[in-house]
Amino acid sequence: MATTISTHEEQLHWLALTMVPGLGVITTLRVLDRFGTPQAVFRASPSELEAAGLTSALARSIASGIAYEDAVDQQQRMMDEGVELLSFVDARYPPLLREIFDPPAVLFAKGRVELLQRHCLAIVGTRRPTAYGFAVAERLAADLAHAGLTIVSGMARGIDSAAHQSALKAGGDTIAVFGCGVDILYPVENRKLYDSIAQNGLVISEFPMGSPAYPQNFPIRNRIVSGISEGVLIIEGAQYSGSAITARLASEQGRETFAVPGNITSKMSWGPNLLIKTGAKLVQEWTDVTNELPVKVRRDLTSEGQQKICLEGGEEPPAIPAEGENEPLKVLARKILSQLKVDQPQQLEALFESLTGITSSELIAVLFDLEMSGLVRQLPGKHFVKVW
């Protein structure tokens, strides 16, 4: 049963388990499955550990308890930096990540841990984007964050940074997955972005505090980028780039893969164009992503969006209609589409006054459904226009 780490002693045992040299993710999960808790693992004798499939060297290393010295240091660093530890059995651990083949036993988290329970979408791409790629990343990240998705990326230069920045600028949420310790700034020029994400979003890593940004860490962390997300959107990248690795991992994990097409003469377009040829969903606008997400995810986003509009207007959130109750709303949707214009924004109150026999909650519910479907766009000041 999922629980939080409630005591310093429990945290110390989890940290010590992650600090055992040579004990990989898969082996860690296997011994936890056998013994139940980290405490039980460290109480086991070397012979019992060997019977669980560990080598004699690993068994002796665990039984010696030497990893506790590093764990104490880790615990102090976490306290100094305001970092939380989420174990695999923690109720706050991202549920989608538990489903992958090799989920990390622990996550180090700095910021708003509750974001790990939200619906996430990963946006990744080259560190050297063209002007086109940069602009596309900014627009799509902002639109998808506005639609209610939490934007996940790796805070690398280029597309990753643009996605984080645009999500925050749009008033949305974002998660940065590090290939080093969450207390290590990488790249160094992202100090301002790091501080903003740590305060308004979330920074996570499976690597212990103080871990350097070794090149081999980044392909490893990419499985977390895709693992916590409903899907992965690729914006520019070479054929064998890090974003291509993330796309492959997403496919192996059963996640949706999306790609933005690019100029066929640009080497930065080779990766996403090839992904589209092999089955990735082509993305021209944000609704190309949301329309492909699972029904439950779309329903949750719609409900959250309706509540957000209502709260901004001081109204009660509308109830989501049950099956069989949608026909009146479909009629209202057609009325709204006939009333809205492509080039002339209409304010919410004016639109409400022009329609008879409906409540403001019904109008808000249908408007958000139309926005999620890409038929209506909301402009600042609660103004709406028809997209087509």
Stockholm file with secondary structure:
# STOCKHOLM 1.0

chainA/1-388         MATTISTHEEQLHWLALTMVPGLGVITTLRVLDRFGTPQAVFRASPSELEAAGLTSALARSIASGIAYEDAVDQQQRMMDEGVELLSFVDARYPPLLREIFDPPAVLFAKGRVELLQRHCLAIVGTRRPTAYGFAVAERLAADLAHAGLTIVSGMARGIDSAAHQSALKAGGDTIAVFGCGVDILYPVENRKLYDSIAQNGLVISEFPMGSPAYPQNFPIRNRIVSGISEGVLIIEGAQYSGSAITARLASEQGRETFAVPGNITSKMSWGPNLLIKTGAKLVQEWTDVTNELPVKVRRDLTSEGQQKICLEGGEEPPAIPAEGENEPLKVLARKILSQLKVDQPQQLEALFESLTGITSSELIAVLFDLEMSGLVRQLPGKHFVKVW
#=GR chainA/1-388 SS CCCCCCSHHHHHHHHHHHTSTTCCHHHHHHHHHHHSSHHHHHHSCHHHHHHTTCCHHHHHHHHHTTHHHHHHHHHHHHHHHTCEEEETTCTTSCHHHHTSSSCCSEEEEEECGGGGGSCEEEEEECSSCCHHHHHHHHHHHHHHHHTTCEEEECCCTTHHHHHHHHHHHTTCCEEEECSSCTTSCSSGGGHHHHHHHHHHSEEEESSCTTCCCCTTHHHHHHHHHHHTSSEEEEESCCTTSHHHHHHHHHHHTTCEEEECCCCTTCGGGHHHHHHHHTTCEECSSTHHHHTTSCHHHHHHHHHHHHHHHHHHHTCCCCCCCCTTCCHHHHHHHHHHHHHCCSSSCEEHHHHHHHSCSCCHHHHHHHHHHHHHTTSEEEETTTEEEECC
#=GC SS_cons         CCCCCCSHHHHHHHHHHHTSTTCCHHHHHHHHHHHSSHHHHHHSCHHHHHHTTCCHHHHHHHHHTTHHHHHHHHHHHHHHHTCEEEETTCTTSCHHHHTSSSCCSEEEEEECGGGGGSCEEEEEECSSCCHHHHHHHHHHHHHHHHTTCEEEECCCTTHHHHHHHHHHHTTCCEEEECSSCTTSCSSGGGHHHHHHHHHHSEEEESSCTTCCCCTTHHHHHHHHHHHTSSEEEEESCCTTSHHHHHHHHHHHTTCEEEECCCCTTCGGGHHHHHHHHTTCEECSSTHHHHTTSCHHHHHHHHHHHHHHHHHHHTCCCCCCCCTTCCHHHHHHHHHHHHHCCSSSCEEHHHHHHHSCSCCHHHHHHHHHHHHHTTSEEEETTTEEEECC
//
